[in-house]
Amino acid sequence: MMKLDGNDREIYELVRGELEREEYSLILIASENYVDEDILAMQGCVLTNKYAEGYPSKRYYSGCRYLDEIESIAIERAKTLFKAEHANVQPHSGSAANMAVFYAALNCGDTILGMNIAHGGHLTHGARASFSGKYYNAVSYSVSARDEMLDYDEIRDIARKEHPKLIIAGASAYSRVIDFRKFREIADEVGAYLMVDIAHIAGLIAADCHPSPAEYAHFVTTTTHKTLRGPRGGLILCTKEFAKAIDSAVFPGLQGGPLMHVIAAKAVALKKAMSEEFREYQRQIVANARHLSDRMNGRGYRIVSGGTDNHLFLVDLTDKDVTGKEAQEALEESGIMINKNLIPFDAKGPNVTSGIRIGTPAVTTRGMKEREMEIISELIDTVLRNIGDQLLQKDTKEKVRALCAGFPFYSRIFNI
């Protein structure tokens, strides 16, 4: 960073600005987290120089001796952590991991059944704007209007009618435990493969804070950041029978050279995820999410599905005379980072929304606990009740900065 200051001041100042934003903001975006200095070091190391197309002991370039060992370690750690028969650590992202499963298991035009994006699913689960909705016959299931939770009988009825070749479980905005056994029963009944996308809950699963899909899914995909607290990247787990198809789908099917500096960082993160400290961290994530959800509910906000079992929850703003977009913008000006989010049966579009999504992985990484969740709920409530008050937003931003200063993270490493 200091060398960059002299060589490219423009970029240096922007990176430093982002560093300060992360250090002195409340990051409540459910898909974001902080990586520690070990991960930062791996992602900035000399491994970024090396091409390593192929797989360990089967490379297309010479000079991969050390890279083979690093990738092999990452693979074994992923298999051990998630109790999987096979792992591919090369996908550049969670979306790329999902695409590789589609490439390996399906033909264009095949029917897939995934969670409606408006009800908590991800773009790659069948949204029309995604490859998953453009090149496959995507049908969806939704949460129940009764309790805003998954209704497995309804999902079974849809599967019986549509006969999908692949059923996708997992979500990006669903706050309840997912029953993977029931999904597998439905898949078996209609002759479908089951893919479980655990991108959001991978850390919780690794720490036994959420049931694992390992014994039920043909394919499991995830990101390696979010609750797993590693580098931005993807990971695929599968049973042995699909190992060759998955590896071929990733390379040469979809990607060229793997990012070996990122794979090394994945290996480091996977080892950290095996520790008792990590397990305690995941338990605190859930405790913080439940406490913050309860406190928001106590302040008069309706929580979708009535609460949370994991790291996130959705807040319905329908009766607050404020949209999700307005809430996001006002909170950002106040130093609080959340994201606007559709809620089930939302009357507004995805660019406006009637809700916001709040997650606790990042603030928990900083060491915040239930007491701080009380303070955060009060700060959010005050801003949302005074949307247009710029002086209040400025005052709140100072309060946020003071709170964050009491839980230093990057300021322990960098001079900020």
C-alpha positions as CSV (number, residue, x, y, z in Angstrom):
1,M,0.0,0.0,0.0
2,M,2.7,2.5,0.9
3,K,4.6,1.7,-2.3
4,L,1.5,2.2,-4.3
5,D,1.1,5.6,-2.7
6,G,4.2,6.8,-4.6
7,N,3.5,4.9,-7.8
8,D,-0.2,5.4,-8.4
9,R,-1.6,8.0,-6.0
10,E,-5.0,8.0,-7.6
11,I,-5.7,4.3,-7.0
12,Y,-4.0,4.4,-3.6
13,E,-6.4,7.1,-2.4
14,L,-9.4,5.1,-3.5
15,V,-8.3,1.9,-1.9
16,R,-7.5,3.8,1.3
17,G,-10.9,5.3,1.2
18,E,-12.5,1.9,0.9
19,L,-10.3,0.7,3.8
20,E,-11.6,3.5,6.0
21,R,-15.2,2.9,4.9
22,E,-15.0,-0.8,5.9
23,E,-13.3,0.1,9.2
24,Y,-15.7,2.8,10.3
25,S,-19.0,1.5,8.9
26,L,-21.4,-1.1,10.3
27,I,-21.4,-3.8,7.6
28,L,-24.8,-5.5,7.8
29,I,-24.9,-6.8,4.3
30,A,-25.5,-10.5,4.7
31,S,-23.2,-11.6,1.9
32,E,-20.2,-9.6,3.1
33,N,-17.5,-10.2,5.7
34,Y,-14.0,-9.2,6.7
35,V,-11.0,-11.4,5.9
36,D,-8.0,-11.4,8.2
37,E,-4.3,-10.6,7.3
38,D,-3.6,-14.3,6.4
39,I,-6.2,-14.2,3.6
40,L,-5.0,-10.8,2.5
41,A,-1.4,-12.0,2.4
42,M,-2.3,-15.1,0.3
43,Q,-4.3,-13.0,-2.2
44,G,-1.3,-10.7,-2.7
45,C,1.4,-13.3,-2.9
46,V,3.6,-14.5,-5.8
47,L,1.1,-17.3,-6.6
48,T,-0.7,-14.8,-8.7
49,N,2.1,-15.1,-11.3
50,K,1.6,-18.7,-12.2
51,Y,-0.5,-20.4,-14.8
52,A,-1.7,-23.8,-13.7
53,E,-4.3,-25.0,-16.2
54,G,-5.5,-28.5,-15.3
55,Y,-5.4,-30.3,-12.0
56,P,-2.8,-31.5,-9.6
57,S,-0.3,-33.8,-11.4
58,K,-2.2,-33.1,-14.7
59,R,-1.1,-29.6,-15.6
60,Y,-0.6,-28.1,-19.0
61,Y,2.3,-25.9,-17.8
62,S,5.6,-26.8,-16.2
63,G,6.7,-25.5,-12.8
64,C,3.5,-26.4,-10.9
65,R,5.1,-28.6,-8.2
66,Y,4.2,-26.3,-5.3
67,L,0.9,-25.4,-6.8
68,D,-0.1,-29.0,-7.0
69,E,0.5,-29.5,-3.3
70,I,-1.4,-26.3,-2.4
71,E,-4.4,-27.2,-4.5
72,S,-4.4,-30.8,-3.2
73,I,-4.4,-29.5,0.4
74,A,-7.3,-27.2,-0.4
75,I,-9.3,-30.1,-1.9
76,E,-8.7,-32.4,1.1
77,R,-9.6,-29.7,3.6
78,A,-12.8,-29.0,1.7
79,K,-13.7,-32.7,1.6
80,T,-13.0,-33.1,5.3
81,L,-14.8,-29.9,6.4
82,F,-18.0,-30.7,4.5
83,K,-17.8,-34.5,4.6
84,A,-17.7,-34.7,0.8
85,E,-16.4,-37.4,-1.5
86,H,-15.0,-35.0,-4.1
87,A,-14.2,-31.3,-4.2
88,N,-13.3,-28.8,-6.9
89,V,-11.7,-25.6,-5.5
90,Q,-11.1,-23.8,-8.8
91,P,-14.4,-21.9,-9.5
92,H,-13.9,-18.2,-9.6
93,S,-17.2,-17.5,-7.9
94,G,-20.4,-19.1,-6.6
95,S,-22.2,-18.3,-9.9
96,A,-19.4,-20.1,-11.8
97,A,-19.7,-23.1,-9.5
98,N,-23.5,-23.2,-10.2
99,M,-22.9,-22.9,-13.9
100,A,-20.4,-25.8,-13.8
101,V,-23.0,-28.1,-12.2
102,F,-25.5,-27.1,-14.9
103,Y,-22.8,-27.8,-17.5
104,A,-22.0,-31.2,-16.0
105,A,-25.5,-32.5,-15.3
106,L,-27.8,-30.8,-17.9
107,N,-28.4,-30.1,-21.5
108,C,-29.7,-26.7,-22.7
109,G,-33.5,-26.7,-22.4
110,D,-33.7,-29.1,-19.5
111,T,-36.1,-28.2,-16.8
112,I,-34.7,-26.9,-13.5
113,L,-36.7,-26.1,-10.3
114,G,-35.3,-23.5,-8.0
115,M,-36.4,-20.9,-5.5
116,N,-38.1,-17.8,-6.9
117,I,-35.7,-14.9,-6.7
118,A,-38.5,-12.7,-5.3
119,H,-38.9,-15.1,-2.4
120,G,-35.3,-15.5,-1.5
121,G,-33.6,-17.4,-4.3
122,H,-30.5,-16.4,-6.3
123,L,-30.2,-15.2,-9.9
124,T,-28.5,-18.5,-10.8
125,H,-31.5,-20.5,-9.5
126,G,-33.5,-19.8,-12.6
127,A,-33.9,-16.0,-12.9
128,R,-34.7,-14.9,-16.5
129,A,-31.8,-12.4,-16.5
130,S,-29.3,-15.2,-15.7
131,F,-27.8,-18.0,-17.8
132,S,-30.0,-20.3,-15.6
133,G,-33.1,-18.8,-16.9
134,K,-32.0,-18.1,-20.5
135,Y,-30.6,-21.5,-21.4
136,Y,-32.8,-23.8,-19.3
137,N,-36.5,-24.2,-18.7
138,A,-36.6,-22.7,-15.3
139,V,-39.6,-23.1,-13.1
140,S,-39.7,-22.0,-9.5
141,Y,-41.2,-22.6,-6.0
142,S,-42.0,-19.9,-3.5
143,V,-42.5,-19.6,0.2
144,S,-46.0,-20.2,1.6
145,A,-48.3,-17.2,1.9
146,R,-49.3,-18.6,5.2
147,D,-46.0,-18.3,7.1
148,E,-43.4,-17.2,4.5
149,M,-41.6,-20.5,4.9
150,L,-40.9,-23.3,2.5
151,D,-43.8,-25.6,2.0
152,Y,-42.4,-28.9,1.0
153,D,-45.8,-30.3,0.0
154,E,-46.1,-27.4,-2.5
155,I,-42.6,-28.0,-3.8
156,R,-43.4,-31.7,-4.3
157,D,-46.6,-30.8,-6.2
158,I,-44.6,-28.5,-8.5
159,A,-41.9,-31.1,-9.1
160,R,-44.5,-33.8,-9.9
161,K,-46.1,-31.5,-12.5
162,E,-42.9,-30.1,-14.1
163,H,-40.5,-33.2,-13.8
164,P,-37.3,-31.2,-13.5
165,K,-34.0,-32.8,-14.2
166,L,-32.3,-30.7,-11.4
167,I,-33.8,-29.3,-8.2
168,I,-32.0,-26.5,-6.5
169,A,-32.2,-25.9,-2.7
170,G,-30.6,-23.0,-1.0
171,A,-31.2,-19.2,-1.0
172,S,-29.7,-15.8,-0.7
173,A,-32.5,-14.2,1.4
174,Y,-34.2,-17.0,3.4
175,S,-33.9,-16.9,7.2
176,R,-35.1,-20.4,8.2
177,V,-33.6,-23.8,8.3
178,I,-33.8,-25.8,5.1
179,D,-34.7,-29.4,5.2
180,F,-32.3,-31.1,2.7
181,R,-33.7,-34.6,3.4
182,K,-37.1,-33.5,2.2
183,F,-35.6,-32.0,-0.9
184,R,-33.8,-35.2,-1.7
185,E,-37.0,-37.2,-1.2
186,I,-38.7,-35.0,-3.7
187,A,-35.8,-35.2,-6.1
188,D,-35.8,-39.0,-5.9
189,E,-39.5,-39.2,-6.4
190,V,-39.4,-37.3,-9.7
191,G,-36.0,-38.7,-10.8
192,A,-34.1,-35.4,-10.5
193,Y,-30.6,-34.5,-9.3
194,L,-30.4,-32.4,-6.2
195,M,-28.1,-29.4,-6.1
196,V,-27.7,-27.4,-2.8
197,D,-26.3,-23.9,-2.9
198,I,-25.0,-23.2,0.5
199,A,-23.2,-20.0,-0.4
200,H,-24.8,-18.0,2.5
201,I,-24.8,-20.7,5.1
202,A,-21.5,-22.6,4.5
203,G,-19.9,-21.3,7.6
204,L,-22.9,-22.3,9.7
205,I,-22.9,-25.8,8.2
206,A,-19.2,-26.2,8.8
207,A,-19.8,-25.3,12.5
208,D,-22.9,-27.5,12.8
209,C,-25.2,-24.5,13.3
210,H,-27.3,-25.6,10.3
211,P,-28.0,-29.1,9.0
212,S,-25.6,-30.3,6.3
213,P,-26.7,-31.4,2.8
214,A,-23.7,-33.7,2.4
215,E,-25.6,-37.0,2.7
216,Y,-28.5,-35.8,0.5
217,A,-27.2,-33.7,-2.4
218,H,-25.6,-34.9,-5.6
219,F,-24.0,-31.5,-5.8
220,V,-23.2,-28.8,-3.3
221,T,-22.0,-25.4,-4.3
222,T,-20.8,-22.5,-2.3
223,T,-18.8,-19.3,-2.2
224,T,-15.8,-19.2,0.1
225,H,-16.5,-15.8,1.5
226,K,-19.7,-14.8,3.3
227,T,-20.0,-16.8,6.5
228,L,-17.0,-19.0,5.6
229,R,-14.9,-15.8,5.9
230,G,-12.4,-16.7,3.2
231,P,-11.5,-15.1,-0.2
232,R,-14.1,-14.3,-2.8
233,G,-14.4,-17.5,-4.8
234,G,-16.4,-20.7,-5.4
235,L,-16.3,-24.3,-4.5
236,I,-18.1,-27.5,-5.7
237,L,-18.6,-30.7,-3.7
238,C,-20.1,-33.8,-5.2
239,T,-20.3,-37.6,-5.0
240,K,-17.6,-39.6,-6.6
241,E,-19.8,-40.6,-9.6
242,F,-19.9,-37.0,-10.7
243,A,-16.2,-36.1,-10.0
244,K,-15.0,-36.4,-13.6
245,A,-18.0,-34.5,-15.0
246,I,-17.6,-31.7,-12.5
247,D,-13.9,-31.3,-13.1
248,S,-14.3,-31.3,-16.8
249,A,-17.1,-28.8,-16.6
250,V,-14.9,-26.4,-14.6
251,F,-11.8,-26.9,-16.8
252,P,-11.7,-26.9,-19.7
253,G,-15.5,-26.4,-19.9
254,L,-15.9,-23.0,-18.4
255,Q,-12.5,-21.7,-17.1
256,G,-8.9,-21.6,-18.1
257,G,-6.2,-21.0,-15.6
258,P,-7.2,-21.2,-11.9
259,L,-6.4,-18.4,-9.6
260,M,-3.8,-20.1,-7.5
261,H,-3.4,-17.2,-5.0
262,V,-7.1,-17.4,-4.3
263,I,-7.0,-21.2,-4.0
264,A,-4.2,-20.9,-1.5
265,A,-6.4,-18.4,0.4
266,K,-9.2,-20.9,0.2
267,A,-7.0,-23.5,1.8
268,V,-6.1,-21.2,4.7
269,A,-9.7,-20.3,5.2
270,L,-10.8,-23.9,5.2
271,K,-8.3,-24.7,7.9
272,K,-9.5,-21.8,10.0
273,A,-13.0,-23.1,9.7
274,M,-12.0,-26.4,11.4
275,S,-11.2,-24.6,14.7
276,E,-13.3,-24.3,17.8
277,E,-12.9,-20.5,17.6
278,F,-14.6,-20.6,14.2
279,R,-17.5,-22.7,15.6
280,E,-18.0,-20.2,18.4
281,Y,-17.9,-17.4,15.9
282,Q,-20.7,-19.1,13.9
283,R,-22.8,-19.6,17.0
284,Q,-22.4,-15.9,17.8
285,I,-23.5,-14.9,14.3
286,V,-26.8,-16.7,14.8
287,A,-27.2,-15.3,18.3
288,N,-26.6,-11.8,17.0
289,A,-29.0,-12.2,14.1
290,R,-31.8,-13.5,16.4
291,H,-31.2,-10.7,18.9
292,L,-31.1,-7.9,16.3
293,S,-34.2,-9.4,14.6
294,D,-36.0,-9.5,18.0
295,R,-35.0,-5.9,18.8
296,M,-36.2,-4.6,15.4
297,N,-39.5,-6.4,15.9
298,G,-39.8,-4.9,19.3
299,R,-39.4,-1.5,17.7
300,G,-42.4,-2.1,15.5
301,Y,-40.9,-3.7,12.4
302,R,-42.4,-6.8,10.9
303,I,-39.8,-9.5,10.3
304,V,-40.4,-11.8,7.4
305,S,-41.4,-15.3,8.6
306,G,-41.4,-14.0,12.1
307,G,-37.6,-14.3,12.8
308,T,-34.4,-16.1,11.8
309,D,-32.6,-19.3,12.3
310,N,-29.4,-18.2,10.5
311,H,-27.3,-15.2,9.8
312,L,-29.8,-12.9,8.2
313,F,-33.4,-11.6,8.3
314,L,-35.7,-9.5,6.1
315,V,-37.5,-6.4,7.4
316,D,-40.8,-5.5,5.9
317,L,-41.1,-1.7,5.5
318,T,-44.5,-1.7,3.8
319,D,-46.3,0.1,6.7
320,K,-43.4,2.5,7.3
321,D,-44.0,4.8,4.4
322,V,-40.4,4.1,3.2
323,T,-39.1,1.9,0.4
324,G,-36.2,-0.5,0.6
325,K,-34.3,1.8,-1.7
326,E,-34.9,4.9,0.4
327,A,-33.9,2.9,3.5
328,Q,-30.7,1.7,2.0
329,E,-29.7,5.2,0.8
330,A,-30.5,6.8,4.2
331,L,-28.7,4.2,6.2
332,E,-25.6,4.3,3.9
333,E,-25.4,8.1,4.5
334,S,-25.5,7.2,8.2
335,G,-22.6,4.7,8.0
336,I,-24.8,1.6,8.1
337,M,-24.6,-0.8,5.2
338,I,-27.6,-3.0,4.4
339,N,-29.2,-3.8,1.1
340,K,-32.7,-3.2,-0.3
341,N,-34.4,-6.6,-0.8
342,L,-37.7,-7.9,-2.2
343,I,-39.9,-9.5,0.4
344,P,-42.3,-12.4,-0.4
345,F,-45.2,-11.2,-2.5
346,D,-43.6,-7.8,-2.9
347,A,-45.8,-5.2,-4.7
348,K,-42.7,-3.2,-5.6
349,G,-40.0,-4.1,-8.2
350,P,-36.4,-5.2,-7.4
351,N,-35.0,-1.8,-7.9
352,V,-37.2,-0.3,-5.2
353,T,-38.5,-3.1,-3.0
354,S,-40.6,-3.1,0.2
355,G,-37.9,-4.5,2.4
356,I,-34.3,-4.6,3.5
357,R,-32.0,-7.5,4.3
358,I,-29.8,-7.4,7.4
359,G,-27.0,-9.9,8.2
360,T,-24.6,-10.2,11.1
361,P,-21.4,-12.0,9.8
362,A,-19.2,-8.9,9.5
363,V,-20.1,-7.2,12.8
364,T,-19.7,-10.5,14.6
365,T,-16.2,-10.9,13.0
366,R,-15.4,-7.5,14.7
367,G,-16.4,-9.0,18.1
368,M,-19.8,-7.4,18.5
369,K,-22.4,-9.3,20.5
370,E,-25.9,-8.9,21.8
371,R,-25.3,-5.6,23.6
372,E,-24.1,-4.0,20.3
373,M,-27.1,-5.4,18.5
374,E,-29.3,-3.4,20.8
375,I,-27.4,-0.2,19.9
376,I,-27.5,-1.1,16.2
377,S,-31.3,-1.6,16.2
378,E,-31.7,1.8,17.8
379,L,-29.5,3.5,15.2
380,I,-31.4,1.9,12.3
381,D,-34.8,2.7,13.8
382,T,-33.8,6.4,14.4
383,V,-32.6,6.8,10.8
384,L,-35.7,5.0,9.3
385,R,-38.0,7.2,11.3
386,N,-36.3,10.3,10.0
387,I,-35.5,9.5,6.4
388,G,-34.9,13.0,5.1
389,D,-33.0,14.4,8.1
390,Q,-29.4,14.9,6.9
391,L,-28.2,16.4,10.2
392,L,-29.4,13.3,12.0
393,Q,-27.7,11.1,9.4
394,K,-24.5,12.9,10.0
395,D,-24.8,12.6,13.8
396,T,-25.6,8.9,13.4
397,K,-22.5,8.4,11.2
398,E,-20.4,9.8,14.0
399,K,-22.0,7.4,16.5
400,V,-21.4,4.5,14.1
401,R,-17.7,5.6,13.8
402,A,-17.3,5.7,17.6
403,L,-18.9,2.2,17.9
404,C,-16.7,0.7,15.2
405,A,-13.6,2.3,16.8
406,G,-14.4,0.2,19.9
407,F,-14.1,-2.9,17.8
408,P,-11.0,-2.3,15.7
409,F,-10.2,-4.6,12.8
410,Y,-8.1,-3.3,10.0
411,S,-6.8,-0.4,12.1
412,R,-4.8,-3.1,14.0
413,I,-2.9,-3.8,10.8
414,F,-3.0,-0.6,8.8
415,N,-2.4,3.0,9.9
416,I,-5.9,4.4,9.6
